[in-house]
Each structure stands twice: as C-alpha cells, then as structure tokens.
C-alpha cells in the first residue's frame, strides 16, 4: 500500500561540495535524493514517517511519530509488536554505489521489573540475498531513553550493484512484553514531540 508520502512523490534533495571524505571512499558530488517508494507497517501509519538526507550526503534520517509497542493492562493482544517497512530509492551520480556503514536507533521504553523489550532491524537491497540484521534487548527495569548503534566493517558492507537501480529496504520493529503482574509496558521509536530519529550512515565507493 502506498503511503501519502509516496503518493505525493516525496523527494528530499541536497547539494554538497564535491569529493568530501566518507566511510569507504568519497562522497559523490552534486545532488543526492531519497524517494520513499512505499511505507507499510503498524508502527508507521500513513504520514507518520519521514526521511531526510544530511547536508553532506553521508547519512539519512528516518523520523517516526507513531511507533509504540505496548503490553500489559490496558493493551490489546496485538499491540505488543509494531513494525515499519520502508522501501527507498536513492538517486546518486553514475560511477558510484553505496551501502549502509552504520545505523543509530533511538527511542523510549517503560519496562517495569520482570517485563521485557526489544528492538530489531534489517536492511537489504531488492534482488539481493545479503541482509544485515540486528536484535537488541532493552535492559529492565527502565523508564528512560534507549539507543543502539550497529556498525559494519568496511570489508563487510553490502553495496548496491554498480550500474543497477536497486531499492533499499529498511525494516524495523519493537516489541514489549509485560510481567506476571500485567503492569503496563511499552517500547517506542517515537516521542511526545516526534523528535526521535533513526539515522543511517552511507558508505560510498567508486564503481
């Protein structure tokens, strides 16, 4: 199902100086755009996820405003897991390709003693079998912000094939589990001011 963003053809573009350093080689000069082709999932209803490219072409950020899994008293059985699947097309100059070198995930969790919470993410290029996946358990008890960072060695970064247009799929999820007392518990990748971001750092190389 296409989101409202995809329907309006969201494209965020920024100009940068040429030959800036990056993780793998150099950042391509000129204009880099990220189009949100589709966005689906219980954690990102239409209009609640947005993508922006950094002003130096080294990263992009996904911002969520309605992404919370909850369990315990007052919750329904299906609310313990929320997920979001983004299908992105990155436009960049010929002669370059990219992968994801690092990803930062942030949110807030309220998990009383005996409860559990987790965050999981994966990203891959359409048509390729290589998938980068990570799972993080949130320490309990807590009622605070959380943050996880996934880094990939340059030699292990999965790059898009040179000369081919391959969409980048970014899948995330959060889960919350209550304790034996059925106390309210939740894990979010959002906040009251909608300012919680997930940041992905590009790795560029020449083809």
C-alpha positions as CSV (number, residue, x, y, z in Angstrom):
1,X,0.0,0.0,0.0
2,X,1.4,3.4,-1.0
3,X,1.7,6.0,1.7
4,X,0.7,9.6,1.5
5,X,4.3,10.4,1.1
6,X,4.8,8.1,-1.8
7,X,1.6,9.4,-3.4
8,X,3.0,12.9,-3.4
9,X,6.3,11.7,-4.7
10,X,8.4,12.7,-1.7
11,X,12.0,13.5,-2.8
12,X,14.4,15.2,-0.5
13,X,17.4,16.7,-2.3
14,X,20.5,18.4,-1.1
15,X,23.6,19.9,-2.8
16,X,27.1,19.2,-1.4
17,X,30.7,20.1,-2.2
18,X,32.5,17.5,-4.3
19,X,34.9,14.9,-3.1
20,X,34.1,15.0,0.6
21,X,35.6,12.1,2.6
22,X,33.3,9.2,3.6
23,X,33.5,5.7,5.1
24,X,34.6,3.7,2.1
25,X,35.9,6.2,-0.5
26,X,34.5,9.6,-1.4
27,X,31.0,11.1,-1.3
28,X,29.7,11.7,-4.8
29,X,29.4,15.3,-5.8
30,X,26.1,17.0,-6.7
31,X,22.6,16.0,-5.8
32,X,21.6,13.0,-3.8
33,X,17.9,12.3,-3.3
34,X,15.9,9.6,-1.4
35,X,12.4,8.8,-2.6
36,X,10.1,6.9,-0.3
37,X,8.5,4.4,-2.7
38,X,6.4,2.6,-0.1
39,X,5.9,2.7,3.7
40,X,4.0,0.0,5.4
41,X,3.5,-1.3,8.9
42,X,1.7,-0.9,12.2
43,X,4.5,1.3,13.5
44,X,4.3,3.9,10.7
45,X,0.8,4.6,9.6
46,X,0.5,6.9,6.5
47,X,2.0,10.3,7.2
48,X,3.9,9.3,10.4
49,X,7.3,8.5,9.0
50,X,9.6,10.9,7.1
51,X,13.0,10.7,5.5
52,X,15.7,13.4,5.2
53,X,19.2,13.4,3.7
54,X,22.0,15.1,5.6
55,X,23.6,18.2,4.1
56,X,26.9,16.4,3.4
57,X,25.3,13.3,1.7
58,X,26.8,11.0,4.3
59,X,23.6,9.8,6.0
60,X,19.8,9.9,6.0
61,X,17.4,10.0,8.9
62,X,14.0,8.4,9.4
63,X,11.7,10.2,11.9
64,X,8.7,8.4,13.4
65,X,5.8,10.0,15.2
66,X,3.5,7.0,16.0
67,X,5.7,3.9,16.7
68,X,5.0,2.3,20.0
69,X,4.5,-1.3,21.1
70,X,2.8,-1.9,24.4
71,X,1.7,-4.7,26.6
72,X,0.0,-5.3,30.0
73,X,-3.0,-3.7,31.5
74,X,-5.0,-1.6,29.0
75,X,-3.3,-3.1,25.9
76,X,-4.8,-5.4,23.3
77,X,-3.0,-8.7,22.4
78,X,-1.8,-7.4,19.0
79,X,-0.2,-4.2,20.4
80,X,2.9,-6.0,21.8
81,X,4.7,-5.7,18.4
82,X,5.0,-2.8,16.0
83,X,6.9,-2.7,12.8
84,X,7.7,-0.5,9.8
85,X,8.9,-1.4,6.3
86,X,10.4,1.4,4.2
87,X,11.2,0.9,0.5
88,X,13.6,3.6,-0.6
89,X,15.1,4.6,-3.8
90,X,18.4,6.5,-3.6
91,X,19.4,8.7,-6.6
92,X,23.1,9.5,-7.0
93,X,25.6,10.2,-9.8
94,X,26.8,7.5,-12.1
95,X,30.1,5.9,-11.2
96,X,29.3,5.4,-7.6
97,X,27.5,2.9,-5.4
98,X,26.5,2.8,-1.7
99,X,25.9,0.6,1.3
100,X,25.0,1.2,4.9
101,X,28.0,1.6,7.2
102,X,26.3,2.4,10.5
103,X,22.8,2.7,11.9
104,X,21.7,4.5,15.1
105,X,18.3,3.6,16.6
106,X,16.7,5.7,19.4
107,X,13.5,5.6,21.4
108,X,12.0,5.5,24.8
109,X,10.9,2.5,26.9
110,X,8.9,2.0,30.1
111,X,9.5,-1.6,31.3
112,X,8.9,-2.5,35.0
113,X,10.9,-5.3,36.6
114,X,10.0,-8.6,35.0
115,X,8.9,-7.1,31.8
116,X,10.9,-7.3,28.5
117,X,11.5,-5.2,25.5
118,X,13.5,-5.5,22.3
119,X,14.3,-3.7,19.1
120,X,15.2,-5.4,15.7
121,X,16.2,-4.0,12.4
122,X,17.3,-5.3,9.0
123,X,18.1,-3.7,5.6
124,X,18.9,-5.1,2.2
125,X,18.8,-4.3,-1.5
126,X,15.9,-5.6,-3.6
127,X,17.0,-8.6,-5.5
128,X,20.0,-9.4,-3.3
129,X,20.1,-12.2,-0.7
130,X,22.6,-10.5,1.6
131,X,20.7,-9.0,4.6
132,X,22.1,-7.1,7.6
133,X,20.1,-7.9,10.7
134,X,20.5,-6.9,14.4
135,X,18.5,-7.5,17.5
136,X,18.8,-5.6,20.8
137,X,17.3,-6.4,24.2
138,X,16.4,-3.4,26.4
139,X,17.7,-3.7,30.0
140,X,15.0,-3.7,32.6
141,X,13.7,-2.1,34.8
142,X,13.7,1.2,32.9
143,X,11.7,4.3,32.2
144,X,14.1,6.2,30.0
145,X,15.5,6.8,26.6
146,X,17.4,4.0,24.8
147,X,19.8,4.0,21.9
148,X,21.6,1.2,19.9
149,X,24.2,1.6,17.2
150,X,25.0,-1.1,14.6
151,X,28.3,-0.7,12.8
152,X,29.7,-2.7,9.9
153,X,33.3,-3.1,9.0
154,X,34.1,-1.6,5.6
155,X,35.1,-5.0,4.2
156,X,31.7,-6.4,5.2
157,X,29.4,-3.6,3.9
158,X,26.9,-4.8,1.4
159,X,26.9,-2.4,-1.6
160,X,24.2,-2.0,-4.3
161,X,25.4,-3.5,-7.6
162,X,27.1,-0.9,-9.8
163,X,25.1,0.3,-12.7
164,X,21.8,-1.2,-11.4
165,X,18.8,0.5,-9.8
166,X,18.1,-1.4,-6.6
167,X,15.7,-0.1,-3.9
168,X,16.9,-0.2,-0.3
169,X,14.5,-2.0,2.1
170,X,14.7,-0.9,5.7
171,X,12.7,-3.0,8.2
172,X,12.4,-2.2,11.9
173,X,10.3,-3.5,14.8
174,X,9.9,-3.0,18.5
175,X,8.3,-5.4,21.0
176,X,7.1,-5.1,24.6
177,X,6.2,-7.9,27.0
178,X,4.6,-7.4,30.4
179,X,5.5,-9.1,33.7
180,X,3.5,-11.5,35.8
181,X,1.7,-8.6,37.4
182,X,0.5,-7.5,34.0
183,X,1.9,-4.0,34.5
184,X,1.7,-1.6,31.6
185,X,4.9,-1.8,29.5
186,X,5.9,-0.1,26.2
187,X,8.8,0.4,23.8
188,X,8.7,3.3,21.3
189,X,10.6,4.7,18.4
190,X,8.8,8.0,18.8
191,X,8.3,10.6,21.5
192,X,5.8,13.2,22.6
193,X,7.5,15.8,20.4
194,X,8.0,13.4,17.5
195,X,11.8,14.0,17.5
196,X,13.1,10.5,17.8
197,X,15.2,9.6,14.8
198,X,16.8,6.5,13.3
199,X,20.0,7.5,11.4
200,X,21.6,5.5,8.7
201,X,25.2,6.4,7.6
202,X,26.0,5.9,3.9
203,X,29.2,4.2,2.7
204,X,30.1,5.3,-0.8
205,X,32.6,3.8,-3.2
206,X,33.5,4.3,-6.9
207,X,32.4,1.6,-9.4
